[in-house]
Amino acid sequence: MTTRLAVLYGGQSGEHEVSCRSAASILAHLDRERYQVTEVLIDRDGGWHVDGRPTPLPAALRVLRAQDLVFPALHGPYGEDGTVSSLLEWLGVPYVGNGVFASAAGMDKGVTKRLLAAEGLRVSPGVTLRPGEDLSPEDQRRLELPVFVKPARAGSSLGVVKVNEWAGVPAALEQARQVDPKVLVEQGARGREIDVAVLQHPDGRVQAGPPLEIRVTGAGFFDYDAKYDGGAIFQIPAPLDAETTEVLQDRAIRAFEALDCRGLLRVDFFLPTEGSTEPIVNEVNTFPGFTAASQFPQIWQQAGIEFAALIDILIAGALADQDRVRHSGLPRPDRAVHQLV
């Protein structure tokens, strides 16, 4: 018996193209004997397309509702931020990946930092600035240069600016606010860049993969160009001693639990080379890049889980989670949404 599966991708965020790349990799690795696949694209203008055909929104929602499972391969706002999770919850259809809270909290870098700090995890000092707010003299005295100015709710390092002099902050704020009016100014952490992937198996077991070290080949930082144009080298496993590896994996799983994640998470750390060796959580990604060249699949490939098997694990986990909810007696949304749309 095949599983009816919709892959939902695209979206209106600045990461539309990244989402399309992730979806292309997922679609290429799905076993068509196990899955009856429907492609659902949201274009840059918000239009919906089912299997390449422009489709009115009510009809597209009925297509999603008819699936056994949806695999949202969306990055950034209007997708990875909990909006699509909320839609799928309303439709009553199971889906791969994180729920509404984890997606929304993980998307907002300021909120993420507060939740992880409350869990006892180490984060870099920073300040969240809302529209019209500027960096105060007190904040400048508290933070050390360099600082990174980041859109609070964006991914793929879009709009991120490294500032080496305080005079450069206003221009950096203006650039970041073109992506999101809410901005995080964060003290730059010094150390090795290490990513850890977290995967939840269908039996509920949560596993952290071998750490990955990022080495940027140019003089800059791990920005959009370095991520997607070959400006970085990944080393898996990172050359670390067993104790440090265990600490990083423990902190990644704690972040997964603190954000109430489900299915998957990538946690990006800085591993200090001076002073305290406690890892600094830089950011989290509730739906990391999913091309064959992305960190998350590469980490699990190194751990012995090939791309197609990784997809199967996530799908089986989402279906198992649906079964656990059904057997718990908790209510699910009414699936008769065709009456509403």
Residue, then its C-alpha position, 0 to 999 in steps of 0.5 A: m500500500t502506497t502512502r499519499l504524500a505531498v511535497l510542499y515547497g517554494g514560498q514567498s520568502g527570500e529563501h524561495e530558491v533554496s526551498c526549491r533546491s531542497a524539494a528537488s532533492i527530496l523528490a529525487h530520492l523518494d521511493r515511488e513504489r512506496y509513495q504516491v507523490t504530489e508536488v505542491l508549489i507556492d510561487r513567489d507571488g503566493g500562487w499555488h500550483v499542484d503538479g505544475r498546474p496553477t490551482p486556486l487556493p481552495a482546491a490546493l487545500r483540498v489536495l493537501r487535506a486528501q494526503d496521508l502526509v505532507f512534507p513541507a520543504l519550506h525555508g524562511p518566513y511564510g513557511e518555516d516560521g510555523t505558518v504552514s504548520s498551523l495551516l496543516e494542523w487546521l487541515g488535520v493532515p499529518y506532516v513531517g517536521n516541527g510543530v507550530f511552537a517550535s517552528a515559530a520560536g526557532m525562527d525568531k533568533g531573539v526568542t530562541k536565545r531566551l529559551l535556550a538561555a533559560e535551559g542553561l545553554r550558553v548563547s552570545p550576548g545580544v539585544t533585539l531591536r524593534p522598528g524605530e529602535d537603535l543600539s543604545p550607548e549602554d548596549q555598546r558598552r555591554l557588547e564587544l566588537p565585532v557584532f553581527v546585525k541579523p534580521a530576527r526572523a530570516g534564514s540562510s544568513l540573508g541580510v546579516v552584516k558583520v560590523n567592526e566599528w560602531a559607526g557601521v551599525p546604522a547602515a547594517l540595521e538598515q540593510a537587515r531591516q530590508v529583510d525583517p523590521k525586527v533585528l538582533v545585534e549580537q556580539g560576535a563569538r570567536g571559535r570554531e564553527i560546528d554544526v550538530a544535526v538532531l534526528q528523532h526516530p519513529d520510536g521517539r528516540v532522539q539522536a545527535g549526529p557526528p559534529l560537522e566543522i565549517r571552514v570558510t574558504g574566503a576572508g568572510f563569514f558563513d554567509y549566503d554566498a558561502k553557503y550556496d556558492g561553494g565558499a565553505i568546506f565541511q569536515i565530518p566528523a569534525p576533528l574533536d576529542a570524544e569528550t567535546t563531541e559528547v558535550l556538543q551532542d548533549r547540548a544539541i539534544r537539550a536545544f531540541e527539547a527546550l524548543d519542543c522540537r519534533g523530527l529534526l533540528r540543526v544546531d549551529f555552535f561556536l566552540p571557543t578556542e580561548g577561555s571557557t570551552e562551553p559551546i555557544v549556541n549560535e542559531v538553530n534551524t527547524f528545517p535545515g537545507f535538504t539538498a544532497a550537499s547540505q549539512f543535515p543530510q551530509i551529517w547523517q550520511q556520515a553516520g550511515i543513513e543515506f538520503a533516501a533512508l533519512i527521508d523515510i525515517l522522517i516520514a515514518g516518524a510523522l506517521a508514528d506521531q500521528d498514531r500516538v496522538r490518535h491513540s492518546g485520545l487527544p482531539r484532532p482538527d475536523r478534516a471536513v475543511h472542504q465545507l470551509v473553503 
